[in-house]
């Protein structure tokens, strides 16, 4: 369509032109549009205040239209500033458009200690902005990044409010699962992502409480993810797993502006399992008893012996996790300032409930302040920002998801006629009793930073960055005796309380010197700086047992027995010197070198310091003479980088011989006991990164492609080496000469499909294919890790049995007896490799603008495998998937489901559990998900109005296409999956 339009020229007017035409008369206006070097095809020329009339310039940049003598032309083209040109009685108007500094090539990208134009960067950096974030009804910053960045895999840990996310940037580098987190930098200040929770209190979610929930997405201006060595090496030991740079919003010059945004929405579980109804379930149970040769149902078989109503049916998924979570948020801000001073003050409050029964809430409130000031001569500048967040999370300590999927469909009602919990004469454990155990969390987070900049002389600048963070988290988990069946006779003396009090404080000082020189074709940028940082973490985990009354269960002092699980203070000190030099010759050849000398308190004498660095280069071949006037390729850059980054993610004091309180009394005193062995050779992990990439723009960047190949090799792995029990220790922390490789390709494509005055359509797609591989592991076969890893295979593999078939004669699963000893047993017969890493993943986004409407669609896709939902052997007192109804029943049957049993047939039970650990249990868990949808409308206002109103509808996780039973993103059967959410909002700006 565009090509056809460009090839046509508007028809000429029949009336001849007069020397001074009337202002009412339509006249022929023509001309050529260029960028100063070459004609611009496809430029939109419209007439101001005239609706539904516009033309496009042809392939030679020429245009012709009809207009009045006093009309005004509006000329627009992607990547160029819109030109407003009065006709002023002219008939030939030649127009030269100016490049827009906000065009794709000219956007300045945050690279941490410096910023760089998109077209001049030599490193790999992915970016999203506030425009992307504000379209999503999410409370965690990582949720806003899902599906939008190549090379960045993000998985939601659970659907419970306040839950966390798992992020991997270009794969898993470390053998230790807890050592693959990226470095987070907020406004230049490191922000620790280490958990502030305790496994015994944070049972409401899959993982312990994450501090990242304290980052308010609505306060964020942009997020950059640094991926390759050129981008990350300047962060040295902390950049091995990538760097996430978060820049918060700042005030802008102009009159004072007030913005108020109110939203309300609901959340529901994305997918329910297709489970048996009552009659199907009872038929399964009856067949299982028949297979076991039992004619009279046992007394404890309440579901089938008549104790429970055989005609009763409850959809437990809808009953226990099928509720509606309510979401509401309110945000307000005021900003403005002069050319010298700008300010921003904002506040946000968000409230979420749960889909489970009960009054459970997650409340988060935050305040953000930013101020920038520059002296009148521009030599001195200062920036200050501070954020304070408080979270109050009250959730059930037990997740009801497993009960919702496993309860018999004819189980009794939840409540009696008197609205009390129904225990049905002690014949079942009422799942709602688990809601009596509660999880409460109170988190307080202060983040602040200041940047002082002084221009010493021309091109030489001194800058100092100061930061301070203070995070406190207080958690309680109460387990009262009322969670148990009254028939057990439990009292408050068996109640328990788990508490966690964690405090983390850190400060940062970073002086930096910047130098810039630009002469003729030569441009040099250099910086040197130093870092001093200290982080102190205090933890107190206490468990209390036995209370005189459940009314006192929240009072630790009322417990008859108190046990201190953890009581410690960890101090992490870090210092570094870093440098960068960038050379740009004639805007064609760019060389970038970064280096860092790091020192960490996490290593012993002689191992505390290490040096990291990288080299990057780029060739802007589109600026060469043979392409400079090319009408097809508007931009082309070939870039590459190689360097070494490191990691000290091992925890504090791991090299040292440490002692902890024994907790035992001897002669009235509590002594110490050793907890860790000394290892003076404990050193840094290193990650060697290599990348080659090409960036290409076509038709004035209306088509923009980035393709990259990367290879990361992480060695000198920090792991715990198992020790014999006779030593008194389980492991010795040491470096292992094992190497992990991540290699793959990334593609990003952005297109401006259609662009007129009233309608625009843009598309962005990214796709990543990453292969993780263990390259080397000395003496792997003789090590305790031999059953977990295999040379040449990903770290995420699982060694499983090989499933052969379901024997049609016996109805029992059969497996490959690898060692031929006649018995299926681990580890000898677990030799089949199951690769559960994603084969590829990505996202597809379309944005449509029509007049005052904007419509966005984001699809996320993942190609992967996963273990299917297997709740237990078919025939037991556990509900099953509908497919189990087609189980094997007699000799010769062809079925995928083995013979049913109530649990008495050992061969069937053993075969079932072998099946759960075999490749037969692995299925396609790929999915295509409508991750986000957003529709907004700017309400038209009269010219005299100073109020702008925007109405929005947003959705998250709305549609999932997958062959997988359950939610394919979150494959843990016992936890609440991610929710689909719908919200409506109104925003007023005045």
VONUKOL-366541 format. One record per residue (C-alpha): x, y, z. Coordinates in steps of 0.001 Angstrom, whole numbers, plus 500000, padded with zeros to 6 digits. Layout:
BEGIN
XYZ
...
END
This chain:
BEGIN
500000500000500000
502793502425500909
504729501604497792
501648502160495615
500953505492497291
504539506643496887
504459505885493171
501481508169492558
501449511974492298
498248513924493092
496378515182490033
497042518747488969
494349521403489361
492613522465486150
492309526173487010
495278528358486034
497073530201488795
496486533916489255
499130536404490370
497292537062493668
494802534208494121
491854534519496454
492254533116499918
489180530960499279
490465529409496083
492179525986495992
495559526215494300
498200523757493259
501204523652495575
504246521547494689
507830521064495695
510534518654496798
511343517425500301
514922516564501227
517117516094504285
519767518386502829
521503515518501065
518891513378499348
515156513366498600
512832511903501234
510119509546499970
506991508809501991
506868512143503834
503378513127504993
502225516612503905
498970517746505460
497130521031505835
496697522395509324
493133522225510690
491896520261507670
490683516750508471
491231513684506280
493430515355503671
497108514542503221
499518513386500529
502825511518500527
505999512503498695
507019510108495931
510330508257495512
511974511463494289
510726513425497287
508243515368495138
504729516261496183
501698518101494827
498525519099496640
495666521597496583
495544524302499233
494465527850499910
496904530719499771
496703531332503520
496858527648504574
499710526142506571
501503522907505654
502283520309508317
505175518113507132
506038515029509203
508332512050508805
509698509538511275
513158510494512541
512729514154511573
511245517198513228
507745518114512108
507856521266509986
505085523905510139
505265526000506954
502810528806505957
502065528790502216
501921532597502097
500722532758498466
503590530599497178
503136527870494577
506556526160494779
507714525236498273
510853523163498667
511299521815502176
514381520581504015
513594518529507131
515870518482510154
516777515275511965
514977514872515259
517376514467518154
514876512057519679
514987509751516650
516134506199517175
519790506823516296
520037510003518328
518513508763521589
521045508907524396
521257505591526204
522298505316529835
525424503150530029
526018503641533738
528954505943534333
528323507665531025
525678508046528343
526061507416524638
524036508009521504
522314504907520197
524142505193516885
527564505455518564
527362502746521196
529727499788520885
528051497669523561
524813495690523775
522146497615525677
518385496942525760
516050499743526813
512459500498527751
511032503807528900
508199505171531006
505939505006527945
506281501210527980
506015500865531758
502921503010532270
500874500767529961
501108497842532386
499108497349535609
502050495866537545
503656496556540914
507088494965540355
509640496584538067
510681493230536559
507114492545535420
507270495616533203
510270494146531340
508809490763530391
508787490074526674
510254493473525749
514020492873525743
516114490482523705
518377488297525828
516461488982529031
514379486088530406
511995486938533260
509673484450534974
507138485317537653
507669483247540794
504008483183541891
500700484986541587
500584486014545238
500703489777545763
504201490860546740
505807487829545086
509081487954543190
510520487240539759
513485485336538392
515621487158535831
518404485747533678
520405487902531285
521883485731528543
521526482542530534
522821480981533725
526518481602534327
527107480057537740
526676476511539004
525025477984542083
521406478932541422
521612481862543848
524606483463542084
523036484459538769
521332487704539718
522293490851537798
523570494016539390
520886496655539946
521846500323539771
519299503033540632
520378506545539671
523991505427539831
523697503715543233
523908499886543602
520763498332545037
521106494872546576
518703492215545291
519655489711547981
516599488408549796
515448490184552931
513137487324553865
513417484066555804
512399480724554334
510345479864557417
508329483093557319
508051483809553590
505963480722552827
503219482728551120
505370482854547966
507723480406546304
510808482405547229
511783484596550135
510783488256550136
512514490298547422
513576493911548033
512815494734544373
509152495159545295
510176498450546890
510957499973543483
507864501804542274
507377501321538489
505501504627538116
508610506517539333
510825505096536581
511870507096533537
513879504363531821
515404500920532305
518567499897530477
519964496369530586
523695496034529901
524549492636528448
527940492303526765
531473492887528059
531792496357526539
528748497529528482
529283495625531742
533065495461532275
533173498937533769
531219497385536668
533928494756537056
533251492020539568
529559492769539736
528774492734536020
529147489034535196
525388488447535112
524492491723533432
523531495109534823
520054496623535184
520179500431535209
517091502169536558
516681505915536114
513875507615538000
511825510537536767
513034514106537142
511403517504536884
511381519388533577
511620523050532760
508255524742532398
505241525889534308
504058523926537319
502156520835536234
499921518651538380
499094515076537414
496596512766539116
496057509153538054
493456506837539602
492985503215538558
490894500261539621
490959496675538447
490483492992539114
492635489868538917
491788486221538228
493747482984537860
494874482604534247
494058478910533757
492325476098535635
493122472431535200
490591470151533519
489848467908536513
487383465080537106
483824465703538168
482218463625540915
480939460721538811
484208460398536907
486151460572540150
484000457902541872
484266455661538812
488041455965539038
487998455125542729
485684452159542189
487903450782539443
490971451152541663
489355449157544483
488270446519541975
491808446290540587
493101445778544134
490523443026544742
488620444958547431
484847444458547340
483951446213550615
485109449803550797
487243450564553866
485953452767556668
488441455528555807
487303455702552162
484814458442553014
484514459631549433
483089456357548103
481732454363551044
478729456641551500
480053458820554313
480235461728551894
477423462535549502
478117460764546205
475952463248544317
477684466318545717
480082468274543489
482344471198544277
484685472833541817
487450473348544357
489549475410541979
486803478016541737
486000477691545422
489520478090546817
491483480072544196
488727481235541863
487941484481543639
488535487973542317
491475490031543477
490728493731543652
493386496237542619
493293499964543166
495963502625542795
496215506368543173
499125508503542054
499748512228542119
502687514390541112
503705518022540791
506633519116538642
508076522139536910
510863524629537253
513001527211535541
515952526829533206
518218526536536253
516115524578538752
513639521743538132
511730519690540641
509377516706540868
507373515423543824
505162512357543486
503300509933545708
501694506569544977
499400504219546874
498465500727545676
496255498063547219
495749494460546129
493653491660547567
493859487953546792
491851485392544832
491736483138547894
488978483411550516
489517485809553399
490463489395554014
494082489461552824
495715492582551424
498943493899550015
499381497641550496
502227499719549134
502787503435549449
505713505433548143
506947508993547796
509545510265545342
511323513610545179
513804514917542646
515487518291542215
518065519484539688
519886522806539842
522504524478537667
524412527655538369
523764530611536096
527129530134534361
526499526393533959
529721525384535687
528148523830538786
525259521364538716
523589519294541364
521009516514541285
519210515068544251
516594512320544435
515045510356547254
512383507680547457
510668506153550449
508485503063550199
506452501250552810
504808497874552259
502257496089554376
501619492562553181
499090490332554963
498713486990553218
497751483424554120
500919481567555058
499657478478553233
498824478409549533
495512476676548763
496403475852545155
497402472247545820
494263471590547852
492131473164545110
493538470694542590
493685467563544703
490545467520546884
487891464962546033
485076466706544110
482471465296546535
484329466428549657
482075468108552268
481016471726552344
483418474243553840
480984475636556401
478253474269558609
474790475797558757
476065477925561643
478767479421559392
481510477552561267
484268475507559687
482875472118558762
485008469169559858
482360466587558867
482767464606562082
486532464535561684
486466462843558269
488458465486556449
490870468362556934
489045471537556004
491352473474553652
490138476832554967
491698476006558326
495053476650556670
494060480292556309
494379480574560087
498150480499559670
499054483970558549
502014485752557048
502531489429557834
505302491586556460
506232495213557040
508930496622554759
510382500126554876
512827501269552219
514702504558551893
516766505284548806
518619508541548197
521407509875546038
523073513165545154
525273514041542203
527548517090542234
529150518212538990
531652521009538429
533180522095535137
536824522798535973
537803524044532542
536371523564529106
535964519847528348
537046518793531880
534402517942534456
534517516670538024
531534514674539233
530820512962542541
527997510536543221
526758509891546770
524204507283547724
522514505892550819
519959503094551194
518180501780554270
515888498750554108
514034497170557029
511837494099556838
509840492633559732
507995489379559107
505873487005561143
504335483672560393
501835482327562900
500743478676562977
497952478317565537
496572475005566714
493276475850564986
494702474771561628
494392471140562765
491341468896562791
489678469252566222
489605465469566464
493375465597566963
492923467414570278
495615470014569573
495805473053571876
497654476367571841
500599474605573485
501374473264569990
501080476662568276
504202478259566843
505529481620565711
508329482365563234
509827485861563089
512304487605560821
513842491005561391
516265492051558672
517914495447558268
520270496437555461
522093499749555157
524589500849552557
526470503963551531
528367504838548376
530892507489547372
532030507732543751
534220510610542525
534662510758538758
536616512901536303
535339513317532717
537255514691529754
535948515388526233
537871516588523193
536465517173519719
538805518408516972
538094518101513286
537386514424512646
538640513276516027
536499512901519124
537794511570522441
535845510874525622
537611509688528763
536736509155532393
538427507883535523
536787507263538867
536802505436542160
534186503628544222
533892503125547947
530902501181549235
529875499536552483
526835497377553160
525758496145556592
523081493472556975
521621492465560326
519405489410560673
517469487953563566
515378484832562978
513593483527566071
511147480658566466
508681480418569346
506734477296570410
503906476758572870
501512479501573955
499035479660576788
496476481052574356
496303481558570614
495423485172571353
499076485627572344
500571483869569339
501990487077567850
503870487855571053
507230486112571012
507709486780574726
504646484592575430
506204481493573853
507208478800576313
510199477861574141
512221480265572030
514921479233569593
517238481666567842
517696480324564329
519926483163563048
521450486166564734
524226487824562801
525656490993561317
527368490863557934
529536493712556689
530447493871553020
533080496391551925
533941497146548368
536327499531546643
537362500006543045
539049502192540461
537640502361536966
538364504065533648
537009504423530138
538362505917526936
536366506259523738
537774507348520382
535562508316517453
537155509058514070
535071510898511510
531819509427512884
532795506155511216
535248504268513399
534679503979517141
536900502295519729
535913501887523357
538052500556526226
536883500088529831
538663498706532864
538148498258536569
540306497226539514
538056495721542178
538549494920545829
536072492910547878
535932491911551526
534459488558550500
537917487160549718
541004486572551796
544430488153551785
546044487992548353
542719487313546642
540846490495547500
541710492385544322
541190491579540657
541229493454537356
538497493336534732
538129495091531410
536825495065527855
537458496353524356
534687497362521987
534721498641518416
532170499806515890
532212500673512204
529457502990510986
529657501817507403
526578503850506442
528772506956506763
531179505672504125
531116507390500749
529695504359498967
526557504449501166
526210508031502312
523533508902499723
521926505471499608
518135505743499555
517524502265500953
519997501829503801
519865504847506077
522046503437508840
524503500607509231
526869499693512030
529015496640512637
530181496268516238
531960493773518436
533391493429521920
535447491131524114
536210491380527804
536247489858531245
533811490551534064
533626488904537457
531400487836540294
531699487814544067
528151486540544673
529097484016547314
528028485751550498
530121487276553250
532945485589555191
532785482437553061
536606482186552896
537005482573556664
536956480086559528
533864481280561376
532056480366564557
528427480593565614
526652480259568924
525961476634569726
522716477465571531
523588474790574086
524318475453577738
527382473975579446
527970474835583087
525628477768582735
527357479176579650
526516479020575951
529574478267573844
530614478571570234
530950475974567521
532796476166564175
530585476796561159
533033477178558283
536551476137557302
539237478609556262
540241478640552599
542953481208551728
542747480344548012
539133481401547703
539021483840544695
536917485537542040
534679483992539430
535384485324535939
533168485607532888
534746486076529460
532282487657527061
532460487862523273
529924489512520955
529546490426517287
526521492424516146
525093494489513331
522618497373513502
520908498365510261
518267500920509373
516370501074506094
514215503751504514
515214506409507039
515052503874509856
511439502940509198
512872499424509358
515541498976512019
517215495631512658
519690494495515289
521247491039515104
523805489826517634
525783486672518335
527303486234521770
529378483738523726
529965483967527461
532291481601529304
532210481647533091
535066479930534909
536734479580538292
533317478703539680
532598479496543327
530944476388544740
530687474322547852
532865471218547545
531363468399549644
533501466989552459
533344463664554324
531189463753557444
534232462825559536
535558466369559055
532592467823560904
531656469973557909
529408469363554926
531209471552552389
534312473634551812
533742476793549799
536313476921547006
536925477696543362
536298474893540934
537979474801537553
534667474277535802
533543476327532798
529972477220531859
529195478585528404
526206480564527179
526060481236523461
523281482338521207
521723484883518906
519453487840519474
517276489629516945
515365492865517356
513264494375514576
511415497694514744
509231498885511873
507138501958511171
504531500170509077
502251503090508396
502420506762509223
499984509540508330
498724512558510162
495906510639511847
497086507039511831
500365505368512828
501243501704513183
504578500560514642
505821497039515318
508655495733517476
509723492111517747
512573490488519642
513670486871519756
516497485143521613
517929481668521161
520398480812523921
522281477580524474
523674476887527920
526428474276528195
528825472891530792
532140472843528936
534379471351531601
534210469979535135
537291468176536473
536538464664537741
532800465188537353
531966461485537338
533638460915540701
532153464032542290
528853464427544156
527651466537541201
527770463619538753
524012463098538987
523245466796538441
525470467791535518
526854466354532313
529649467722530140
528240469285526980
524754469712528466
522937472699530041
523037473300533779
519245473005533932
519170469402532794
517662466630534822
518827463075534523
515733460919534219
514656457368533463
513856456538529861
510180455660529534
509610452808527078
505882452110527106
502831451104529063
502770447302528945
499426446352527330
499448443006529155
500022444292532711
498983447940532490
502213449029534189
504765451577532949
508080450164531737
511480451844531665
514914451248530215
517068449153532559
520354450783531608
522689448599533683
520653445434533081
520387444395536719
516629443808536501
515795446728538779
514914450320537916
516861452451540378
518752455721540597
521322456802539744
522390453857537585
519331453917535319
518917457679535156
520984458326532051
518469460120529816
518999463880529628
516001466187529906
516755469743528815
514309472147530441
515959475371529260
513934477513526841
514921476856523245
513975480412522317
511831483228523690
510762486717522750
508011489239522328
505925490910519629
504531494399520172
502209496431517955
501272500050518606
498422501759516787
497664505469516972
494511506899515490
493807510536516277
493379510597520074
493395506809520478
496398504592521190
496174500800521184
499064498522522248
499390494756522082
502295492751523484
502591489014522897
505194486979524777
506293483583523472
508523480813524814
509548477483523295
510307475048526135
509582471723527790
508444471013531328
507214468304533665
503498467723533339
501060467977536228
501148464686538160
499401464947541564
499749461297542585
498977457719541473
495600457372539798
493027455675542001
493961457244545325
491935459780547254
493240462607545067
491447464209542168
493034463744538769
493062465229535290
490252464134532989
492748462106530951
493158459609533831
489574458424533154
490975456571530136
493293454372532207
494261450791531419
491612448295532563
492197444955530901
494725442976528888
495251444406525446
494114447930526296
496014450724524591
496262453694526917
498693456338528132
497445455961531721
498503452919533690
496360450649535816
494588452250538772
495277451319542381
494247452634545770
497846452327546862
498073448622547608
499732447542544360
503428448199544944
504455447617541332
502012450258540069
502958452778542766
506661452254542125
506157452573538368
504173455785538836
506899457507540831
509502456279538349
507331457786535625
507336461179537377
511142461081537116
511259459918533487
511173461527530060
507598460253529763
506545462921532245
508080465693530142
505792467515527763
505662470567525563
505305473629527802
505629476221525050
503213479111525037
502059482266523322
500653484765525814
498893488066525313
501071489636527950
499763493159527815
497012495130526136
496462498849526536
493863501205525080
494038504918525864
492051507927524727
492980511579525091
489710513409525615
489521516454523304
489517519746525175
488670523261524024
491729525430523261
491086527531526344
491146524514528660
494239523899530750
493186520371531734
494170517250529796
492254514031530438
493335510548529419
491166507431529823
492833504008529743
491963500331529783
494769497850530475
495128494109530763
497897491695531751
498207487937531004
494813487978529254
495146485030526875
497460482018526855
497749479506524007
499580476365525121
499309472554525080
500420472514528729
498042471630531586
498139474607533915
500136477791533586
503211477200531378
505162480193532728
504892479045536326
505105475245536519
504978474668540300
501730472831541015
501456473792544674
501569477556544243
499228480178542838
500069480901539188
500303484459537777
497002486301537563
495341487914534591
494416491484535420
492082494115534020
492295497766535047
490659501052534092
492216504404534853
491725508117534428
494560510635534336
494187514386534723
496999516809533946
496672520510534628
END
